[in-house]
Amino acid sequence: MTGEAGRRAGLWVLVVSIFCLGGCAGKGEVINLDLTVKPMAQEVAPDETVKIVVEPLQDQRPDQTRLGIRTHLTGGATYFNVPGGKTSEAVARTLADYLRYKGWQVGFQTAGLTPAEGKTDILVSGTIRELWATAKSRFLSTKMEVKSSIVVRAQNNVDGSVASITLDGAASDTVWFFTQTKLQDLVNSVLKDSYHKLMMDTRIENRAWRLRE
């Protein structure tokens, strides 16, 4: 085999390998994505004595059993979820972690329990209207998309007021070689951008969470 023929043969082997790895038929398996969101650097909150409690969000998505889907080039699908299958809890924990890294005292509370009187300044709840990740395999590439819409509500103990804000986010990327980590990173990036918007459009002062005017 000549050098040119060898190179062509090697190229075809590479193409076939990519085709098989990136687009083989899905078998309906479920792959977990870890949701973790952190600011660029840990900060000190202006009033770090404020005590915040975050509880699981309400999941109002049409399909609450999954976080997303990957369709394969030759048919079939692979599904994505969070460990434990509770997206409402997983997302709320990322919000709690984000606020904690911002410098506030933040606790996480199981849904249905009532915070101890006098021990919580702000109770954070909310609703997941949309959070869906897709990966569509094509020849030699995979297109990834993530869309989210999360309502965050903060109930202030000091005066009983409630601050509410809707955080919409979206991102997409096309990769030559797909891995679940790449989709996981895209989901986390969308959540991180949403929480950054939350910090930009609201403020915590006098032990209460307020919308910026």
C-alpha positions as CSV (number, residue, x, y, z in Angstrom):
1,M,0.0,0.0,0.0
2,T,1.4,3.4,-1.0
3,G,1.7,6.3,1.4
4,E,-1.2,8.1,-0.2
5,A,-3.4,5.0,-0.1
6,G,-2.5,4.4,3.5
7,R,-3.5,7.9,4.5
8,R,-6.8,7.5,2.7
9,A,-7.5,4.2,4.4
10,G,-6.6,5.8,7.8
11,L,-9.0,8.6,7.1
12,W,-11.8,6.3,6.3
13,V,-11.1,4.3,9.5
14,L,-11.2,7.6,11.4
15,V,-14.5,8.7,9.8
16,V,-16.1,5.3,10.5
17,S,-14.9,5.4,14.1
18,I,-16.3,8.8,14.7
19,F,-19.6,7.8,13.1
20,C,-19.9,4.8,15.4
21,L,-18.8,6.7,18.5
22,G,-20.9,9.8,18.0
23,G,-23.9,8.4,16.2
24,C,-24.5,4.8,17.1
25,A,-28.1,4.0,17.9
26,G,-29.2,4.9,21.5
27,K,-30.6,2.2,23.7
28,G,-32.7,4.3,26.0
29,E,-30.2,4.4,28.8
30,V,-30.2,7.2,31.4
31,I,-27.1,9.2,32.1
32,N,-26.8,11.4,35.2
33,L,-25.5,15.0,34.9
34,D,-24.0,16.7,38.0
35,L,-25.3,20.2,38.6
36,T,-22.7,22.4,40.2
37,V,-22.5,26.1,40.1
38,K,-19.8,28.3,41.6
39,P,-19.0,32.0,41.1
40,M,-15.5,32.9,39.8
41,A,-14.3,33.5,43.3
42,Q,-15.6,33.3,46.8
43,E,-16.8,36.7,48.1
44,V,-17.7,38.3,51.4
45,A,-21.3,39.4,51.6
46,P,-22.0,43.0,52.7
47,D,-24.1,41.5,55.6
48,E,-23.0,38.0,56.2
49,T,-25.1,37.7,59.3
50,V,-28.2,37.4,57.2
51,K,-29.6,33.9,57.4
52,I,-31.0,32.4,54.2
53,V,-32.8,29.1,53.8
54,V,-33.4,27.6,50.4
55,E,-36.0,24.9,49.9
56,P,-36.6,22.7,46.8
57,L,-38.2,24.4,43.9
58,Q,-41.5,23.4,42.4
59,D,-41.1,21.5,39.2
60,Q,-43.7,22.6,36.6
61,R,-42.0,21.2,33.5
62,P,-44.1,19.1,31.2
63,D,-41.6,16.2,31.7
64,Q,-40.4,16.1,35.2
65,T,-38.8,12.7,34.9
66,R,-35.8,13.8,32.8
67,L,-33.3,16.7,32.4
68,G,-32.9,16.1,28.6
69,I,-32.3,13.8,25.7
70,R,-29.7,13.0,23.1
71,T,-30.9,11.8,19.7
72,H,-28.5,9.6,17.8
73,L,-27.6,9.8,14.1
74,T,-28.7,6.2,13.4
75,G,-31.8,6.3,15.6
76,G,-32.7,5.8,19.2
77,A,-32.1,8.1,22.2
78,T,-30.1,8.5,25.4
79,Y,-31.8,10.4,28.3
80,F,-30.3,12.7,30.9
81,N,-31.2,13.2,34.5
82,V,-29.8,14.3,37.8
83,P,-28.5,11.9,40.5
84,G,-31.6,10.8,42.5
85,G,-33.9,12.0,39.8
86,K,-35.2,15.1,41.7
87,T,-34.4,18.1,39.5
88,S,-36.3,20.5,41.8
89,E,-33.9,19.6,44.7
90,A,-30.8,19.5,42.5
91,V,-31.4,23.0,41.1
92,A,-32.2,24.5,44.5
93,R,-29.0,23.1,45.9
94,T,-27.0,24.8,43.2
95,L,-28.7,28.1,44.1
96,A,-27.9,27.5,47.8
97,D,-24.3,26.8,46.9
98,Y,-24.0,29.8,44.8
99,L,-25.3,32.1,47.5
100,R,-23.0,30.4,50.0
101,Y,-20.0,31.1,47.8
102,K,-21.2,34.7,47.6
103,G,-20.6,34.9,51.3
104,W,-24.0,34.5,53.0
105,Q,-25.1,32.0,55.6
106,V,-27.3,29.6,53.6
107,G,-29.0,26.5,54.7
108,F,-31.0,23.9,52.6
109,Q,-34.3,22.7,53.8
110,T,-36.4,19.7,52.8
111,A,-39.7,20.7,51.3
112,G,-42.7,20.6,53.7
113,L,-40.7,21.6,56.8
114,T,-41.3,24.9,58.5
115,P,-38.2,27.0,59.3
116,A,-37.6,27.6,62.9
117,E,-39.1,30.9,64.0
118,G,-36.4,33.6,64.4
119,K,-33.7,31.6,62.8
120,T,-34.4,32.5,59.2
121,D,-34.3,36.0,57.7
122,I,-35.1,35.0,54.1
123,L,-36.8,31.9,52.9
124,V,-36.1,31.2,49.2
125,S,-38.4,29.1,47.1
126,G,-39.4,29.1,43.5
127,T,-40.5,27.3,40.4
128,I,-38.8,25.5,37.5
129,R,-40.8,26.4,34.4
130,E,-38.3,25.1,32.0
131,L,-34.9,23.3,32.2
132,W,-34.2,21.0,29.3
133,A,-30.9,19.9,27.6
134,T,-30.7,18.4,24.1
135,A,-27.9,16.9,22.1
136,K,-28.6,16.1,18.5
137,S,-26.0,13.9,16.8
138,R,-25.2,14.7,13.2
139,F,-22.5,13.5,10.9
140,L,-19.1,14.5,12.4
141,S,-20.8,16.8,15.0
142,T,-23.3,17.1,17.8
143,K,-25.4,20.2,18.5
144,M,-26.1,20.9,22.1
145,E,-28.8,23.2,23.4
146,V,-30.0,24.2,26.9
147,K,-33.0,26.3,27.8
148,S,-34.2,27.3,31.3
149,S,-36.8,29.5,33.0
150,I,-36.7,29.6,36.8
151,V,-38.8,31.8,39.1
152,V,-37.1,32.6,42.4
153,R,-39.1,33.9,45.3
154,A,-37.7,35.4,48.5
155,Q,-39.9,35.7,51.5
156,N,-38.6,38.2,54.0
157,N,-39.2,37.5,57.7
158,V,-38.6,41.1,58.8
159,D,-41.8,42.5,57.2
160,G,-43.5,39.5,55.4
161,S,-42.8,41.0,51.9
162,V,-42.0,38.8,48.9
163,A,-39.5,39.5,46.1
164,S,-40.0,37.5,42.9
165,I,-37.9,37.4,39.7
166,T,-37.9,35.2,36.6
167,L,-34.6,34.0,35.3
168,D,-34.6,33.0,31.7
169,G,-31.5,31.4,30.1
170,A,-30.3,29.6,27.0
171,A,-27.1,28.5,25.4
172,S,-26.0,26.3,22.5
173,D,-22.8,24.8,21.2
174,T,-21.7,22.4,18.4
175,V,-18.9,19.9,19.2
176,W,-17.0,17.6,17.0
177,F,-16.8,14.9,19.7
178,F,-19.7,14.7,22.2
179,T,-19.3,13.8,25.8
180,Q,-21.8,14.1,28.6
181,T,-19.3,16.4,30.5
182,K,-19.7,18.9,27.7
183,L,-23.5,19.0,28.0
184,Q,-23.2,19.0,31.7
185,D,-20.9,22.1,31.5
186,L,-23.4,23.8,29.2
187,V,-26.3,23.2,31.7
188,N,-24.2,24.5,34.6
189,S,-23.2,27.6,32.5
190,V,-26.8,28.5,31.9
191,L,-27.6,28.1,35.6
192,K,-24.6,30.2,36.6
193,D,-25.6,33.0,34.2
194,S,-29.1,33.0,35.6
195,Y,-27.8,33.3,39.2
196,H,-25.5,36.1,38.1
197,K,-28.6,37.9,36.7
198,L,-30.3,37.3,40.1
199,M,-27.4,39.1,41.9
200,M,-27.4,42.0,39.4
201,D,-31.2,42.6,39.5
202,T,-31.7,42.2,43.3
203,R,-30.1,43.2,46.5
204,I,-30.1,42.1,50.2
205,E,-30.2,44.9,52.7
206,N,-31.7,45.4,56.2
207,R,-32.1,41.6,56.4
208,A,-34.4,41.5,53.4
209,W,-34.2,40.6,49.7
210,R,-35.3,43.4,47.4
211,L,-35.6,44.0,43.7
212,R,-33.4,46.7,42.4
213,E,-35.3,49.8,41.1
